[in-house]
Amino acid sequence: MTKVLVTGATGYIAKHIVLQLLQAGYQVCGSVRSLARVQEVMDAVRPHLEPTFELDQHLSFVELDLTVDAGWDDAMRGIDVLLHTASPFPMSPPKQEDDLIRPAVDGTLRALKAAQSAGIRRVVLTSSTASVIYRALPPQGEMFDESHWTDVDYPTCSPYAKSKTLAEQAAWDFFDKHAPEMQLTTINPGFVLGPPLDDNFGTSMKTIKRLLSGKDPALPQVGFASVDVADVAAAHVGAIDNLETHGCRILVVERFMWFADIAHAIGNAFPDRKIVTRLAPNWLIRFLGLFDQQIRTIAPLLGQKFGVSNGRAKDLLALNFKDTRNSVVESARYLIDRKLV
């Protein structure tokens, strides 16, 4: 039975990957920063498996830290495939950008080097559209695709985008120069939506929570290429044994959605919530960004609409993407049903 190491197994996307791997018959080992969080992952996936499924026999854990060498070599023993999902994703920008960049880049290389030493030949890496879209927009009518790379010196490039770009570039460079015997695929999702498997969710769900809370009197004119979390997980799992994906970047997105589109979808589904849908003038968002770090991160994206191609994902992985407007509603319903907002 193929054994897969999923790094960062407590993550929003990673838990969905772990679940789909188990459902597909893989043996799974998840890495966590603390073994105290093992039960969290077990409890998240168990309700979605058959009652007779012997979870303890198919899911194990190791304690690993992106910033520390200890444990990585031992963790790779007996592993056939590495799915490296672990990477920091903050809601607010860090005080020092290297607080994001160094763990992302060094952690990726630490994982790849340990995998190579253990004789692992197959690696699937979670990257992001953030490593693609922060640069001059393509000519009118054209879309961002896998040939595009973020320019880390571009004015709109955030520390998070830099961390994802530099980590992915470091991975490709490592494979090209030091590991020709290994096969890499990167999965580059957009803004990830859809219900989490538990209440320990990431930044994108916190954005939905913020809209539901009515914290802001108006919305910024900002949007993202979006995708459902289950589709992101399916892309990772589907790439493992797909020879056509070897050596490929694969953008995983369904559609571009403005914040206003997201708000309208929630408001239509939950009319009693009185969701704010009015747009704020761009000058006001820039002014508020002087005092609110979360707002400051989106100010450079004001008014920018762009297309991101999902052609490769459809062609190579045969993904039939979920409508992310429904993913928005499902995300909001999860938060409301759990009385989290």
GIPE-V198303 format. One record per backbone hydrogen bond with DSSP energy under -0.5 kcal/mol. NH is the residue of the N-H (numbers start at 1). CO is the residue of the C=O. If there is no record, write none. Layout:
# GIPE-V198303
nh-><NH & NH>
co-><CO & CO>
This chain:
# GIPE-V198303
nh-><4 & 5 & 6 & 6 & 7 & 7 & 9 & 11 & 15 & 16 & 17 & 18 & 19 & 20 & 21 & 22 & 23 & 24 & 25 & 26 & 27 & 28 & 29 & 30 & 31 & 32 & 37 & 38 & 41 & 42 & 43 & 44 & 45 & 46 & 47 & 48 & 49 & 53 & 55 & 57 & 58 & 58 & 59 & 60 & 62 & 64 & 64 & 68 & 72 & 75 & 76 & 77 & 77 & 79 & 80 & 81 & 82 & 83 & 83 & 84 & 84 & 85 & 85 & 99 & 100 & 101 & 102 & 104 & 105 & 106 & 107 & 107 & 108 & 109 & 110 & 111 & 112 & 113 & 114 & 115 & 116 & 117 & 118 & 119 & 120 & 121 & 122 & 123 & 123 & 124 & 125 & 126 & 127 & 127 & 129 & 131 & 132 & 133 & 135 & 142 & 144 & 148 & 150 & 151 & 152 & 154 & 157 & 158 & 162 & 163 & 164 & 165 & 166 & 167 & 168 & 169 & 170 & 171 & 172 & 173 & 174 & 175 & 176 & 177 & 178 & 179 & 179 & 182 & 183 & 185 & 186 & 187 & 188 & 188 & 189 & 190 & 191 & 192 & 193 & 201 & 206 & 207 & 208 & 209 & 210 & 211 & 212 & 213 & 214 & 214 & 215 & 219 & 222 & 224 & 226 & 226 & 227 & 229 & 231 & 232 & 233 & 234 & 235 & 236 & 237 & 238 & 239 & 240 & 240 & 242 & 243 & 245 & 246 & 247 & 248 & 250 & 252 & 253 & 254 & 255 & 257 & 259 & 262 & 263 & 264 & 265 & 266 & 267 & 268 & 269 & 270 & 273 & 274 & 280 & 284 & 285 & 286 & 287 & 288 & 289 & 290 & 291 & 292 & 296 & 297 & 298 & 298 & 299 & 301 & 302 & 303 & 304 & 305 & 309 & 314 & 315 & 316 & 317 & 317 & 318 & 319 & 321 & 324 & 326 & 327 & 328 & 329 & 330 & 331 & 332 & 333 & 334 & 335 & 336 & 337 & 338 & 339 & 340 & 341>
co-><27 & 81 & 4 & 29 & 5 & 83 & 31 & 8 & 11 & 12 & 13 & 14 & 15 & 16 & 17 & 18 & 19 & 20 & 22 & 21 & 2 & 58 & 4 & 60 & 6 & 62 & 34 & 35 & 37 & 38 & 39 & 40 & 41 & 42 & 43 & 45 & 46 & 50 & 53 & 54 & 54 & 55 & 55 & 28 & 30 & 32 & 62 & 65 & 69 & 71 & 72 & 73 & 74 & 76 & 3 & 3 & 122 & 5 & 81 & 82 & 124 & 7 & 83 & 96 & 97 & 97 & 98 & 100 & 101 & 102 & 102 & 103 & 104 & 105 & 106 & 107 & 108 & 109 & 110 & 111 & 112 & 113 & 114 & 116 & 115 & 80 & 80 & 121 & 183 & 82 & 185 & 84 & 125 & 187 & 189 & 128 & 129 & 129 & 133 & 139 & 307 & 145 & 131 & 134 & 150 & 151 & 154 & 156 & 158 & 159 & 160 & 161 & 162 & 163 & 164 & 165 & 166 & 167 & 168 & 169 & 170 & 171 & 172 & 173 & 174 & 174 & 175 & 179 & 121 & 123 & 248 & 125 & 186 & 250 & 187 & 252 & 225 & 190 & 227 & 199 & 202 & 203 & 204 & 205 & 206 & 207 & 208 & 209 & 210 & 211 & 210 & 278 & 220 & 257 & 224 & 255 & 191 & 193 & 228 & 228 & 229 & 230 & 231 & 232 & 233 & 234 & 235 & 236 & 237 & 239 & 241 & 242 & 243 & 184 & 245 & 186 & 188 & 251 & 226 & 226 & 224 & 222 & 258 & 259 & 260 & 261 & 262 & 263 & 264 & 265 & 266 & 270 & 271 & 219 & 281 & 281 & 282 & 283 & 284 & 285 & 287 & 288 & 288 & 292 & 293 & 294 & 295 & 295 & 298 & 299 & 221 & 301 & 303 & 144 & 310 & 311 & 312 & 312 & 313 & 314 & 313 & 319 & 322 & 323 & 323 & 324 & 325 & 326 & 327 & 328 & 329 & 330 & 331 & 332 & 333 & 334 & 336 & 335 & 335>
